Amino acid sequence: MATLSVIIITKNEAESIETCLESVTWADEIIVVDSGSTDDTVAICRKYTDTIFVTDWPGFGAQKNRALDLATGKWVLSLDADEYITPELQDEIQAATTAPEEKVAFIMPRLSNYCGRFMGHSGWWPDYIIRLFLRERGRFSDDLVHERLIVNGPTGTFSNPIIHKAFENLEEVIQTMNSYSTAGARMMHKEKRKAGLLTALSHGFWSFVHTYIVRAGFLDGREGFMLAVSNAEGTYYRYLKLILMKEKK
């Protein structure tokens, strides 16, 4: 049985997936679940692994669980296609997966790049996330977006971060904001949440304040303001889409 399986879900990630895969060539197993890429994503992945599955798109949580179900390793490292592991974090991961099992999962910070700037505030740093876990002790929530990894047992914490190339430009920001707000609206609609125009406006405004003031986004300069605005827009549109979904129904 493999010690460590790396699981990655992809769709049209040709610009970033090679950096991700190159950073985990030391793992025992790499599993890629692709949801119909039309670029060179799958071809690039085949240079690093034969374990590639192409399927439909059920949402982030369900897709990651599909990848998890294919893993055979004792430990699983879940990565997004626009993330990569540094040599320092690699050392921590390898030490944890070969040590006695006192922890069932490990939390690690994530350092994210937004339009050319690594963010030190705005809620983006240190952005602690659970990505390494014992395969039989973790499972992803079924959320369409902003899925969570749920583990059963004690966790440890790494000091070195995952590097996240979140957004290269504003076009990516806008595309992601649109798709995430749609998925978020669908989730709220399924939960029978209610919303009106005032709700959309107030939540959008609070999202800006929370990012730019409460989480000190102003210390991230121009990019901090840009992120606060895009967060506000995404929140505003999520509630507007929920309103229209309810009216259409």
C-alpha positions in Angstrom: 0.0 0.0 0.0 1.2 3.5 -0.9 2.2 5.8 2.0 1.0 9.0 0.4 -1.5 9.7 -2.3 -1.9 13.2 -3.8 -5.4 14.0 -5.2 -6.1 16.9 -7.6 -9.2 17.9 -9.4 -8.8 19.8 -12.6 -10.5 21.6 -15.5 -8.6 23.7 -18.0 -5.6 24.2 -15.7 -2.9 23.9 -18.4 -1.2 27.1 -17.2 -0.7 26.0 -13.6 -1.0 22.2 -13.3 2.6 21.4 -14.2 4.0 23.5 -11.4 1.6 21.7 -9.0 2.5 18.2 -10.3 6.3 18.9 -10.4 6.1 19.8 -6.7 4.8 16.4 -5.7 6.7 14.0 -7.9 8.1 12.5 -4.6 4.7 11.2 -3.6 3.8 7.4 -4.0 0.7 8.1 -6.0 -0.8 11.0 -7.9 -4.5 10.9 -8.8 -6.1 13.5 -11.1 -9.9 13.8 -11.6 -10.6 16.0 -14.6 -14.1 17.4 -15.5 -13.7 17.7 -19.2 -10.7 20.0 -19.9 -10.6 21.4 -23.4 -7.0 22.6 -23.2 -3.7 20.6 -22.6 -4.4 19.8 -18.9 -4.9 16.0 -19.3 -1.9 15.7 -21.7 0.3 17.5 -19.1 -0.9 15.3 -16.3 -0.1 12.2 -18.3 3.6 13.2 -18.0 3.4 12.7 -14.3 0.8 10.0 -13.7 -1.3 7.4 -15.4 -4.1 7.6 -12.8 -6.3 10.2 -14.6 -10.1 10.0 -14.7 -12.3 12.2 -16.8 -15.8 12.7 -15.6 -18.6 15.2 -15.2 -18.8 18.1 -12.7 -21.0 17.5 -9.6 -19.4 20.3 -7.5 -16.2 20.8 -5.5 -17.0 18.6 -2.5 -18.4 15.6 -4.5 -15.5 15.8 -7.0 -12.9 15.7 -4.3 -14.6 12.8 -2.7 -14.5 11.0 -6.0 -10.7 11.6 -6.1 -10.4 10.5 -2.5 -12.3 7.2 -3.2 -9.6 6.4 -5.9 -6.7 6.9 -3.5 -4.9 3.9 -2.0 -2.4 5.6 0.2 -2.4 5.5 4.0 -2.1 9.3 3.9 -3.8 11.7 1.4 -2.6 15.2 0.4 -5.3 17.2 -1.4 -4.1 20.0 -3.6 -5.8 22.4 -5.9 -4.4 22.7 -9.4 -3.1 26.2 -8.8 -1.2 25.3 -5.6 2.2 23.8 -5.1 4.4 22.4 -2.3 7.7 24.0 -1.3 10.7 21.8 -0.4 10.4 23.0 3.2 6.8 21.9 3.4 7.7 18.6 1.6 10.1 17.8 4.5 7.3 18.4 7.1 4.9 16.2 5.2 7.3 13.4 4.8 8.3 13.5 8.5 4.6 13.5 9.5 3.6 10.5 7.2 6.5 8.4 8.5 6.2 9.2 12.2 3.9 7.3 14.7 0.3 8.2 14.1 -0.4 10.7 16.9 -2.4 13.0 14.6 -5.0 12.1 12.0 -4.5 15.3 9.9 -2.4 18.4 9.6 -3.2 22.0 9.2 -1.0 24.2 7.2 -0.9 27.9 6.2 -1.5 29.0 2.6 0.2 31.9 1.0 -1.8 33.2 -1.9 -1.0 35.5 -4.9 -3.7 37.9 -6.0 -3.0 39.7 -9.3 0.8 39.6 -8.8 1.0 40.3 -5.1 1.3 37.8 -2.2 -1.3 38.8 0.3 -0.3 39.3 3.9 -3.7 40.3 5.2 -7.3 40.5 3.9 -8.2 37.1 5.4 -5.7 35.5 3.0 -2.9 35.0 5.4 -2.1 32.7 7.1 -5.4 31.1 5.8 -4.9 27.8 7.7 -6.3 24.8 5.9 -6.4 21.0 6.4 -4.9 19.2 3.4 -3.0 16.2 4.8 -5.0 13.5 6.5 -5.2 9.8 7.0 -7.4 8.4 4.2 -9.8 6.5 6.5 -10.3 9.5 8.8 -11.3 12.3 6.5 -14.1 13.2 4.0 -15.1 16.3 2.1 -18.4 18.0 2.6 -20.8 17.8 -0.4 -20.9 21.6 -0.9 -20.9 22.8 -4.5 -18.3 25.4 -3.5 -16.2 26.3 -0.4 -16.2 22.6 0.5 -14.7 21.6 3.9 -12.5 18.6 4.8 -14.0 16.9 7.8 -11.6 14.8 9.9 -12.2 12.6 12.9 -9.4 12.9 15.4 -6.6 15.2 16.6 -4.8 17.5 14.2 -1.3 18.9 14.1 0.0 22.1 12.4 2.8 22.7 9.9 4.8 25.9 9.9 5.6 26.1 6.1 2.9 27.2 3.7 1.3 25.8 0.6 1.9 28.4 -2.2 -1.4 29.3 -4.0 -1.4 31.1 -7.4 -5.0 32.2 -6.9 -5.5 34.9 -9.6 -3.1 36.0 -12.3 -5.3 38.8 -13.6 -8.7 40.5 -13.2 -10.3 38.3 -15.9 -9.7 35.2 -13.7 -11.1 37.1 -10.7 -14.3 38.0 -12.6 -14.8 34.5 -14.0 -14.4 32.9 -10.6 -16.6 35.5 -8.9 -19.3 34.7 -11.4 -19.1 30.9 -11.1 -18.8 30.9 -7.3 -21.7 33.3 -6.8 -23.9 31.1 -9.0 -22.9 27.9 -7.0 -23.4 29.8 -3.7 -26.8 30.9 -4.8 -27.8 27.4 -5.7 -26.7 26.1 -2.3 -28.7 28.8 -0.5 -31.7 28.1 -2.7 -31.4 24.4 -1.8 -31.3 25.4 1.9 -34.5 27.5 1.3 -32.7 30.7 2.3 -34.5 34.0 1.8 -33.1 37.2 0.4 -34.2 40.6 -0.9 -32.4 43.6 -2.5 -31.6 45.1 0.9 -30.1 41.7 2.0 -27.9 41.7 -1.1 -26.7 45.3 -0.5 -26.0 44.9 3.2 -24.1 41.6 2.8 -22.1 43.0 0.0 -21.2 46.1 2.0 -20.3 44.1 5.0 -18.1 41.8 2.9 -16.1 44.8 1.8 -15.7 46.2 5.3 -14.8 42.8 6.7 -12.1 42.3 4.1 -10.7 45.8 3.9 -11.1 47.0 7.5 -11.6 44.1 9.9 -9.1 41.8 8.2 -6.7 44.8 7.5 -6.9 44.5 3.7 -5.8 48.1 3.5 -2.3 46.9 4.5 -2.2 44.9 1.2 -2.2 48.2 -0.8 -4.0 48.4 -4.2 -4.5 44.6 -4.3 -6.1 44.7 -0.9 -8.7 47.2 -2.1 -9.3 45.2 -5.3 -9.8 42.0 -3.3 -12.3 43.7 -0.9 -14.3 45.0 -3.9 -14.4 41.7 -5.7 -15.5 39.9 -2.4 -18.2 42.5 -2.0 -19.4 42.0 -5.6 -19.4 38.2 -5.3 -21.5 38.4 -2.2 -23.9 40.9 -3.7 -24.4 38.9 -6.9 -24.8 35.7 -4.9 -27.8 37.1 -3.1 -29.2 38.7 -6.3 -29.0 35.3 -8.1 -30.8 33.7 -5.2 -33.6 36.3 -5.5 -33.9 35.6 -9.3 -33.9 31.8 -8.7 -36.8 32.1 -6.3 -38.7 34.3 -8.6 -38.1 31.9 -11.5 -39.3 29.0 -9.4 
